[in-house]
Amino acid sequence: MRTSAVGKARGFLRGLFVGFAALLLVVAALVAADGARADSAPRRLVNGWLPYWTTTASLASVTANADLWGEASPFWYRATGAATISPQPGAGDRTVVDALRSRGVKVVPTVTESLNAPAMAALLAAPAQRAAHVAALVSLVTANGYDGIDLDYETMNSGGTATDKAAVRSGFVTLLRELGPALDAQGGLLSVTVGPRTRADDPSWAVFDYAGIGPSVDRFRIMTYDRHWRGGPPGAVAPLPWVNTVLTYAVTAVARGKIEIGVPLYGYDWPADPAQPDGYGIATSANYQQAEALRTQYAAARQWSATDAAPYFTYTDPTGVRHVVWYNDAEATRAKMTLIEKYSVRGLAFWAVAYEDVRQWPLLRSYAVQRSTKLTVSAPAAITYGTTMTVSGKLSTTAGAAVAGQKVFLQWRKAGSSTWDTVASTTTTSTGAVSMRRTPASNGSFRLYAPPSWSYLSSVSAVVPTLVRWRVSASLNDATVTRGTTVRLTGKVAPVHAGVTVRRQRLLNGAWSTVATTAVRSDGTYRFSFTWHTKGTYTYRVMVPGTTLNTTGYSGALKLSVS
């Protein structure tokens, strides 16, 4: 019975109407290079259907929130044969088209169909009839200057046998393979609306082959609603666990960037009927305003199913019949909108515009905006080779709020290079802080990079240079000698670069003076030999001059006593 539930819901909804300093030698935290940027404009993550029976209110809703809309699909046409596409009331209304286009919303009218499974199977099996149907659909787009079309072919899932539906399933894929390129050649989008399926062999909505349809279409709208429908027992129209199950399957079969999650902006009022097997009679449809009016009329308490992410209430009418009402409000829409980020899909598709709780629009707008951010960074100005240092920073919005739970990468650029290498990553704490440890081998610069996420724009910190000193060890073979004794001063330099100059320096009258030079050997060692003939105490050190790769390094001071 469920295979026709969505179509039946739409029929009953025609009567509905309605018009979101700790480190040594640390460079202080620096302001991010791109911190002054503004938040993004809202992403156009909403598409949906405009029923012809609520055109005025639907258009008003879309135009009032046009910054969130990418495409709108007026319910304007019905295919009754291979070459026959009949208009619905108001089809092609230029006032509607111009109002949408002037606000940056593409016009992608919906075409339904009247052919059941046997009739559609026959049409799709005949190449000439398929070609006629493709030509009719393309002509509809080009003749009216539309941005594309949306095929909402639900009747073909009704009637006939399993064999008929299998023929429709394969034939519909063939049709779309022919229609997609033909529309694309005219610059038109192809959107297809499909029934909800939870696996490839799901018997529900068997005419829709997700994997077969996906490559040919630009938009893949899933009617993730009517899990509980007017002819069945009460329950959430689009319970969240079920929607998740549908999407979990869909993203394995269709490119995520094409998928749009159908969101019901309506509900059902089920009257109790003890004569029925499930205890309830046929439900009547209710948009948000009608459901709330009923709740207020009967002073019913709004209840919330956290599992289903849907509101409901009960009441008893004047005849003593108990009713259960499940519907959609702004909080339910909020739960669905977060699935865009969770599954990395294109957005939402509302059935039907003008039925909604208008409080959903600020929630959607807030969700659609990426906040601008700033990223500070701190790092030591200089370290000695082999020392582990800490690079820290903080990610916040440009308004100053901490950004928690966001990935941040540490990038390093070697001195003399123009290439940034990512060397570490972490996630911001609840205060937006990050901290990463590195042991650089040479001079270079660090920066932090926060990539864009659903909620935030990317951010790059300022660049902080860190010099890496040569690590120089030095020792005397004997620190107390007699005159005429040869003294050996040896040590190591790291990192090892054979041939690097090493200078032996002596402290004289408060100043260091170079008295000899040598070069680093291939194993990183060096050696000085010298002899004193004058008694006294002498102070030495070893200095390795700076290069592009490493900055000047010094050994500790050594005292030599000559008697």
C-alpha positions as CSV (number, residue, x, y, z in Angstrom):
1,M,0.0,0.0,0.0
2,R,2.8,2.4,0.7
3,T,3.9,2.6,-2.9
4,S,1.1,5.1,-3.6
5,A,1.2,6.9,-0.3
6,V,3.2,9.9,-1.4
7,G,1.0,10.5,-4.4
8,K,-2.1,10.2,-2.3
9,A,-0.7,12.6,0.3
10,R,-0.2,15.2,-2.4
11,G,-3.7,14.8,-3.7
12,F,-5.1,15.3,-0.2
13,L,-2.8,18.3,0.4
14,R,-4.4,20.3,-2.4
15,G,-6.8,21.7,0.1
16,L,-4.0,23.0,2.3
17,F,-3.1,26.6,2.1
18,V,-0.7,29.0,3.9
19,G,0.6,31.8,3.0
20,F,18.5,29.9,12.0
21,A,54.4,34.0,28.1
22,A,54.6,30.6,28.4
23,L,57.4,29.6,26.0
24,L,60.9,31.0,26.1
25,L,61.6,33.4,23.3
26,V,58.0,33.0,22.0
27,V,56.5,35.3,19.4
28,A,53.2,36.7,20.8
29,A,50.0,35.5,19.2
30,L,49.5,37.1,15.9
31,V,46.3,38.0,14.2
32,A,45.2,35.8,11.3
33,A,45.9,36.9,7.8
34,D,42.3,36.6,6.7
35,G,40.5,37.4,9.9
36,A,38.7,40.5,8.6
37,R,36.5,38.6,6.2
38,A,32.7,38.7,6.5
39,D,30.5,35.7,6.9
40,S,29.4,34.0,3.7
41,A,26.1,34.6,2.1
42,P,23.6,31.8,2.9
43,R,24.1,28.8,0.7
44,R,21.1,28.0,-1.5
45,L,20.4,24.7,0.1
46,V,16.6,24.7,-0.4
47,N,14.7,23.5,-3.4
48,G,11.0,22.4,-3.4
49,W,7.7,22.2,-5.0
50,L,5.1,24.9,-5.5
51,P,1.6,23.4,-5.9
52,Y,-0.6,25.1,-8.5
53,W,-3.4,25.1,-6.0
54,T,-1.4,27.4,-3.6
55,T,0.6,29.4,-6.1
56,T,0.1,32.8,-4.5
57,A,1.2,31.7,-1.0
58,S,3.9,29.4,-2.3
59,L,5.5,32.1,-4.4
60,A,5.3,34.6,-1.5
61,S,7.1,32.1,0.7
62,V,9.9,31.4,-1.8
63,T,10.5,35.1,-2.7
64,A,10.6,36.1,0.9
65,N,13.3,33.5,1.5
66,A,14.9,33.5,-2.0
67,D,18.4,33.7,-0.6
68,L,18.1,30.1,0.5
69,W,16.5,28.8,-2.7
70,G,18.4,27.3,-5.6
71,E,15.6,26.0,-7.7
72,A,11.8,26.1,-7.5
73,S,9.5,23.5,-9.1
74,P,6.0,24.7,-9.8
75,F,3.7,21.7,-10.1
76,W,2.7,22.7,-13.7
77,Y,2.6,19.7,-16.1
78,R,1.4,16.2,-16.5
79,A,2.5,13.7,-19.1
80,T,-0.4,11.7,-20.5
81,G,1.3,10.0,-23.4
82,A,4.6,9.8,-25.2
83,A,4.2,13.1,-26.9
84,T,1.5,14.7,-24.8
85,I,2.3,16.9,-21.9
86,S,-0.8,18.7,-20.5
87,P,-0.6,21.9,-18.5
88,Q,-2.0,22.3,-15.0
89,P,-3.7,25.5,-14.0
90,G,-1.3,28.5,-14.2
91,A,1.4,26.6,-16.1
92,G,4.0,28.8,-17.5
93,D,2.8,31.9,-15.7
94,R,5.4,34.5,-16.5
95,T,4.7,36.4,-13.3
96,V,5.8,33.4,-11.4
97,V,8.8,32.8,-13.6
98,D,10.0,36.4,-13.5
99,A,9.5,36.7,-9.7
100,L,11.7,33.6,-9.2
101,R,14.3,34.5,-11.7
102,S,14.7,38.1,-10.5
103,R,15.7,36.7,-7.1
104,G,18.2,34.3,-8.5
105,V,16.0,31.2,-8.2
106,K,16.0,28.8,-11.2
107,V,12.7,27.6,-12.5
108,V,12.6,23.8,-12.9
109,P,8.9,22.9,-13.3
110,T,7.7,19.5,-12.3
111,V,6.1,17.1,-14.7
112,T,4.0,14.3,-13.3
113,E,2.5,11.4,-15.3
114,S,-0.8,9.5,-15.6
115,L,0.6,6.2,-16.9
116,N,0.5,3.2,-14.7
117,A,3.2,0.4,-14.8
118,P,1.8,-1.5,-17.8
119,A,1.3,1.7,-19.9
120,M,4.7,3.1,-18.9
121,A,6.4,-0.2,-19.6
122,A,5.0,-0.2,-23.1
123,L,6.1,3.4,-23.7
124,L,9.6,2.9,-22.4
125,A,10.1,-0.3,-24.4
126,A,9.5,1.4,-27.7
127,P,12.4,3.5,-29.0
128,A,10.2,5.7,-31.1
129,Q,7.9,6.5,-28.2
130,R,10.9,7.2,-25.9
131,A,12.3,9.5,-28.5
132,A,8.9,11.3,-28.8
133,H,8.8,11.6,-25.0
134,V,12.3,13.0,-24.9
135,A,11.5,15.5,-27.6
136,A,8.3,16.6,-25.8
137,L,10.2,17.2,-22.6
138,V,13.0,19.1,-24.2
139,S,10.6,21.2,-26.2
140,L,8.8,22.1,-23.0
141,V,12.0,23.4,-21.6
142,T,13.2,25.3,-24.6
143,A,9.8,26.7,-25.7
144,N,9.3,28.3,-22.2
145,G,12.8,29.2,-21.4
146,Y,12.9,27.1,-18.3
147,D,16.1,26.2,-16.5
148,G,15.2,22.5,-16.6
149,I,12.5,20.0,-15.6
150,D,11.8,17.8,-12.6
151,L,10.2,14.4,-13.4
152,D,8.0,13.3,-10.6
153,Y,6.7,10.0,-12.1
154,E,4.9,8.2,-9.3
155,T,1.9,6.6,-11.1
156,M,4.2,4.3,-13.0
157,N,4.8,2.5,-9.7
158,S,1.1,1.5,-9.5
159,G,-0.8,-1.3,-11.1
160,G,0.5,-4.2,-13.2
161,T,2.7,-7.0,-12.2
162,A,6.2,-7.3,-10.9
163,T,7.3,-8.0,-14.5
164,D,5.7,-4.7,-15.6
165,K,7.5,-2.8,-12.8
166,A,10.8,-4.5,-13.7
167,A,10.3,-3.3,-17.3
168,V,9.6,0.2,-16.1
169,R,12.7,0.1,-13.9
170,S,15.1,-0.6,-16.7
171,G,13.2,1.4,-19.3
172,F,13.2,4.5,-17.1
173,V,16.9,4.3,-16.8
174,T,17.2,4.1,-20.6
175,L,14.9,7.1,-21.0
176,L,17.0,9.2,-18.6
177,R,20.2,8.3,-20.4
178,E,18.6,9.7,-23.5
179,L,16.9,12.7,-21.9
180,G,19.9,13.9,-19.8
181,P,22.2,14.7,-22.7
182,A,19.4,16.1,-24.8
183,L,18.6,18.6,-22.0
184,D,22.2,19.3,-21.3
185,A,22.7,20.2,-24.9
186,Q,20.1,23.0,-24.4
187,G,21.6,24.1,-21.0
188,G,18.8,22.5,-19.1
189,L,18.9,20.7,-15.7
190,L,17.4,17.3,-15.2
191,S,15.9,16.6,-11.8
192,V,14.2,13.3,-11.0
193,T,12.0,12.7,-7.9
194,V,12.1,9.2,-6.6
195,G,10.4,7.1,-3.9
196,P,12.3,6.3,-0.7
197,R,14.2,3.0,-0.8
198,T,16.5,1.4,1.9
199,R,18.3,-1.1,-0.3
200,A,18.8,-2.1,-3.9
201,D,16.2,-4.9,-3.6
202,D,13.7,-2.9,-1.6
203,P,10.3,-3.9,-2.9
204,S,9.0,-0.5,-2.1
205,W,9.1,1.9,-5.1
206,A,10.7,-0.9,-7.2
207,V,10.5,1.2,-10.4
208,F,13.4,3.4,-9.2
209,D,16.9,2.1,-9.8
210,Y,18.9,4.5,-7.8
211,A,22.3,3.4,-9.2
212,G,21.0,3.4,-12.8
213,I,19.3,6.8,-12.5
214,G,22.1,8.7,-10.7
215,P,24.6,9.1,-13.6
216,S,22.0,10.7,-15.9
217,V,20.5,13.4,-13.6
218,D,21.6,16.6,-12.1
219,R,19.2,16.5,-9.1
220,F,18.1,13.3,-7.3
221,R,15.2,14.2,-5.0
222,I,14.1,11.5,-2.6
223,M,10.6,11.7,-1.1
224,T,11.7,10.8,2.4
225,Y,8.2,11.1,3.8
226,D,5.0,9.3,4.2
227,R,6.6,6.5,6.2
228,H,3.3,6.8,8.1
229,W,0.6,7.9,5.7
230,R,-3.1,8.6,5.8
231,G,-4.1,4.9,5.1
232,G,-1.9,3.4,7.8
233,P,-1.5,3.6,11.5
234,P,-0.4,6.9,13.2
235,G,3.2,7.9,13.4
236,A,5.8,10.4,12.3
237,V,5.5,11.2,8.6
238,A,9.3,11.2,8.2
239,P,10.8,9.5,11.3
240,L,14.5,10.4,11.6
241,P,15.9,6.8,11.9
242,W,14.1,5.8,8.8
243,V,15.2,8.9,6.9
244,N,18.8,8.0,7.9
245,T,18.4,4.5,6.6
246,V,17.2,5.8,3.3
247,L,20.1,8.2,3.0
248,T,22.6,5.7,4.1
249,Y,21.6,3.5,1.1
250,A,21.2,6.4,-1.3
251,V,24.7,7.8,-0.9
252,T,26.1,4.4,-1.8
253,A,24.2,4.4,-5.1
254,V,24.1,8.1,-6.2
255,A,26.7,10.9,-6.1
256,R,26.1,12.8,-2.9
257,G,26.3,16.2,-4.5
258,K,23.1,15.4,-6.5
259,I,20.9,14.1,-3.6
260,E,18.2,16.3,-2.1
261,I,16.4,15.2,1.0
262,G,12.6,15.5,0.8
263,V,11.1,17.2,3.8
264,P,7.4,17.1,4.5
265,L,5.9,20.4,5.7
266,Y,2.6,18.7,6.5
267,G,1.1,16.1,8.8
268,Y,-1.9,13.8,9.3
269,D,-4.8,13.7,11.7
270,W,-5.8,10.0,12.4
271,P,-9.2,9.4,14.0
272,A,-9.6,6.4,16.2
273,D,-11.7,3.6,14.6
274,P,-12.1,0.4,16.6
275,A,-13.5,-1.3,13.5
276,Q,-10.2,-1.1,11.7
277,P,-7.4,-3.6,12.3
278,D,-4.9,-1.0,13.5
279,G,-7.6,0.9,15.5
280,Y,-7.5,4.0,13.3
281,G,-9.5,5.3,10.3
282,I,-8.3,7.2,7.2
283,A,-6.3,10.3,8.2
284,T,-6.9,13.8,6.9
285,S,-4.0,16.0,5.9
286,A,-3.0,19.1,7.8
287,N,-0.4,21.7,7.2
288,Y,1.5,23.3,10.1
289,Q,-1.1,26.1,10.5
290,Q,-4.0,23.7,10.5
291,A,-2.3,21.3,13.0
292,E,-1.5,24.2,15.3
293,A,-5.0,25.5,15.0
294,L,-6.4,22.1,16.1
295,R,-4.0,21.9,19.0
296,T,-5.0,25.3,20.2
297,Q,-8.7,24.6,19.7
298,Y,-8.6,21.5,21.9
299,A,-5.9,22.9,24.3
300,A,-3.7,19.9,23.4
301,A,-0.2,19.7,24.7
302,R,2.5,19.6,22.0
303,Q,4.6,16.5,22.5
304,W,8.0,15.7,21.0
305,S,9.4,12.4,19.9
306,A,13.1,12.7,20.3
307,T,13.6,9.4,18.4
308,D,11.6,10.5,15.4
309,A,12.4,14.2,15.6
310,A,8.8,15.1,15.1
311,P,6.0,16.8,17.1
312,Y,2.6,15.3,17.8
313,F,-0.5,15.7,20.0
314,T,-3.8,14.0,20.8
315,Y,-7.3,15.4,21.3
316,T,-10.9,14.2,21.5
317,D,-13.4,15.8,19.2
318,P,-16.9,16.8,20.2
319,T,-18.3,13.4,19.1
320,G,-16.0,11.7,21.5
321,V,-13.5,10.3,18.9
322,R,-9.9,10.4,19.9
323,H,-7.4,11.7,17.4
324,V,-3.6,11.5,17.0
325,V,-1.9,14.2,15.0
326,W,1.7,14.0,13.7
327,Y,3.0,17.0,11.8
328,N,6.1,19.0,11.0
329,D,7.3,22.2,12.7
330,A,10.5,24.3,12.7
331,E,12.2,21.9,15.2
332,A,11.5,19.0,12.9
333,T,12.9,20.8,10.0
334,R,16.0,21.7,12.0
335,A,16.6,18.0,12.6
336,K,16.4,17.2,8.9
337,M,18.6,20.1,7.8
338,T,21.6,18.8,9.8
339,L,21.5,15.7,7.5
340,I,22.9,17.8,4.7
341,E,26.2,18.1,6.5
342,K,26.0,14.6,7.9
343,Y,25.7,13.0,4.5
344,S,27.4,15.7,2.4
345,V,24.4,15.9,0.1
346,R,23.1,18.8,-1.9
347,G,20.2,20.1,0.2
348,L,16.5,19.8,1.0
349,A,13.4,19.6,-1.1
350,F,10.2,20.8,0.5
351,W,6.8,19.4,-0.1
352,A,5.1,21.7,-0.2
353,V,6.0,25.4,0.0
354,A,3.5,27.4,2.0
355,Y,2.6,24.6,4.3
356,E,5.5,25.4,6.6
357,D,6.1,26.7,10.1
358,V,7.7,30.0,9.1
359,R,10.0,29.8,12.1
360,Q,12.1,27.3,10.1
361,W,13.5,30.0,7.8
362,P,15.7,31.8,10.3
363,L,17.0,28.4,11.4
364,L,17.8,27.4,7.9
365,R,19.4,30.7,7.1
366,S,21.7,30.5,10.1
367,Y,22.6,26.9,9.1
368,A,23.3,28.0,5.6
369,V,25.8,30.6,6.5
370,Q,29.5,29.9,7.0
371,R,30.9,32.0,9.7
372,S,34.2,33.9,9.1
373,T,37.1,33.0,11.4
374,K,40.4,34.2,12.5
375,L,43.4,32.1,13.5
376,T,46.2,33.2,15.8
377,V,49.6,31.5,16.1
378,S,52.5,31.5,18.6
379,A,55.9,29.8,18.1
380,P,59.4,30.2,19.5
381,A,61.6,32.7,17.6
382,A,64.6,30.4,17.9
383,I,65.5,27.0,19.2
384,T,68.6,24.8,19.2
385,Y,68.7,21.8,16.9
386,G,67.1,18.8,18.5
387,T,64.8,20.8,20.7
388,T,61.1,19.9,20.6
389,M,59.0,23.1,20.4
390,T,55.3,23.9,20.6
391,V,53.3,25.8,18.1
392,S,50.0,27.0,19.6
393,G,47.1,29.1,18.4
394,K,43.4,29.8,18.7
395,L,40.5,29.6,16.2
396,S,37.6,32.0,16.8
397,T,34.9,33.7,14.8
398,T,35.7,37.3,13.8
399,A,33.1,38.2,16.4
400,G,35.4,36.6,19.0
401,A,33.5,33.4,19.8
402,A,35.6,30.3,20.3
403,V,35.3,27.7,17.5
404,A,35.5,24.2,19.0
405,G,35.9,20.8,17.3
406,Q,37.4,22.1,14.1
407,K,40.4,20.5,12.3
408,V,43.5,22.7,12.2
409,F,46.7,21.9,10.3
410,L,50.2,22.9,11.1
411,Q,52.2,23.9,8.0
412,W,55.9,24.5,7.7
413,R,58.0,26.2,5.0
414,K,61.7,25.5,4.8
415,A,63.9,28.6,4.6
416,G,64.5,29.4,0.9
417,S,61.4,27.5,-0.3
418,S,58.0,28.7,-1.4
419,T,56.3,25.4,-0.6
420,W,54.2,24.8,2.5
421,D,54.1,21.3,3.8
422,T,51.5,20.0,6.3
423,V,53.4,18.4,9.1
424,A,50.7,17.9,11.8
425,S,47.0,18.3,12.6
426,T,44.8,18.5,15.6
427,T,41.3,19.5,16.6
428,T,40.4,22.7,18.5
429,T,39.4,22.4,22.1
430,S,36.2,23.8,23.6
431,T,38.0,27.2,23.8
432,G,39.2,27.0,20.2
433,A,42.8,26.3,21.3
434,V,45.3,24.2,19.4
435,S,48.8,23.0,20.3
436,M,51.2,20.9,18.3
437,R,54.8,19.9,19.0
438,R,57.5,19.8,16.3
439,T,61.3,19.3,16.2
440,P,62.4,21.2,13.1
441,A,65.9,20.5,11.7
442,S,66.4,23.8,10.0
443,N,65.3,27.4,9.7
444,G,61.8,27.9,8.5
445,S,58.4,29.4,9.1
446,F,55.2,28.0,10.6
447,R,51.5,28.8,10.1
448,L,48.2,27.3,11.0
449,Y,45.5,26.5,8.5
450,A,41.8,25.8,9.3
451,P,40.0,24.3,6.3
452,P,36.4,25.3,5.6
453,S,33.7,23.2,7.2
454,W,30.0,23.3,6.9
455,S,29.7,26.0,9.6
456,Y,32.9,28.0,9.1
457,L,35.0,29.5,6.4
458,S,38.7,28.7,6.1
459,S,41.3,30.6,8.0
460,V,45.0,31.0,7.7
461,S,47.2,32.4,10.5
462,A,50.0,34.9,10.1
463,V,53.4,33.4,9.4
464,V,55.9,33.1,12.2
465,P,59.6,32.4,11.5
466,T,61.6,30.0,13.7
467,L,65.4,29.9,13.5
468,V,67.1,26.6,14.4
469,R,70.6,27.1,15.8
470,W,73.4,24.7,15.2
471,R,73.8,22.4,18.2
472,V,77.5,22.6,19.1
473,S,79.3,20.5,21.7
474,A,82.9,21.2,22.8
475,S,85.4,19.7,25.3
476,L,89.1,19.9,26.1
477,N,91.1,16.7,26.4
478,D,92.7,18.3,29.5
479,A,91.6,21.6,31.1
480,T,94.8,21.9,33.3
481,V,98.1,21.6,31.5
482,T,101.7,22.8,31.8
483,R,103.3,25.2,29.4
484,G,104.3,23.6,26.0
485,T,101.6,20.9,26.2
486,T,99.5,20.4,23.1
487,V,95.7,20.8,23.9
488,R,93.0,19.2,21.8
489,L,89.5,20.9,21.7
490,T,87.0,18.6,20.0
491,G,83.2,18.3,19.6
492,K,80.3,17.7,17.3
493,V,78.0,19.9,15.2
494,A,74.4,19.0,14.4
495,P,72.7,18.7,12.1
496,V,75.6,17.2,10.2
497,H,76.7,19.2,7.1
498,A,80.3,18.3,6.2
499,G,82.4,21.2,5.3
500,V,80.6,23.8,7.4
501,T,83.0,26.3,9.0
502,V,83.8,25.9,12.7
503,R,85.5,28.8,14.6
504,R,87.5,28.5,17.9
505,Q,87.0,31.8,19.8
506,R,88.8,33.2,22.8
507,L,87.5,35.7,25.3
508,L,89.9,38.6,25.5
509,N,89.2,41.9,27.3
510,G,85.4,41.0,27.5
511,A,85.1,40.3,23.8
512,W,85.1,37.1,21.8
513,S,87.7,36.8,19.0
514,T,88.2,34.1,16.5
515,V,91.6,32.5,16.8
516,A,91.3,29.5,14.5
517,T,89.0,27.9,12.0
518,T,88.4,24.3,10.8
519,A,85.6,22.4,9.0
520,V,83.0,19.9,10.1
521,R,83.9,16.3,9.1
522,S,81.5,13.9,7.4
523,D,80.5,12.4,10.8
524,G,79.8,15.9,12.3
525,T,82.9,16.1,14.4
526,Y,85.7,18.7,14.4
527,R,89.1,19.1,16.1
528,F,91.4,21.9,17.1
529,S,95.0,21.4,18.4
530,F,97.0,24.2,20.0
531,T,99.9,24.9,22.5
532,W,100.3,27.6,25.2
533,H,103.8,28.7,26.4
534,T,102.5,31.3,28.8
535,K,101.0,30.7,32.2
536,G,97.4,31.8,32.7
537,T,93.7,31.0,32.5
538,Y,92.1,31.1,29.1
539,T,88.4,31.0,28.1
540,Y,87.3,29.4,24.8
541,R,84.1,28.6,23.0
542,V,83.3,27.2,19.6
543,M,81.1,29.1,17.1
544,V,79.4,27.8,13.9
545,P,78.3,30.7,11.7
546,G,74.8,30.8,10.4
547,T,73.8,29.5,7.0
548,T,70.5,29.6,5.1
549,L,69.5,26.3,6.8
550,N,70.6,26.9,10.3
551,T,71.4,30.0,12.4
552,T,74.6,30.7,14.4
553,G,75.3,28.2,17.2
554,Y,77.7,28.3,20.1
555,S,79.2,25.8,22.5
556,G,79.4,26.5,26.2
557,A,82.5,28.3,27.5
558,L,85.5,26.2,28.4
559,K,88.3,27.3,30.8
560,L,91.9,26.2,30.2
561,S,94.5,26.6,33.0
562,V,98.2,26.7,31.9
563,S,100.9,26.5,34.6
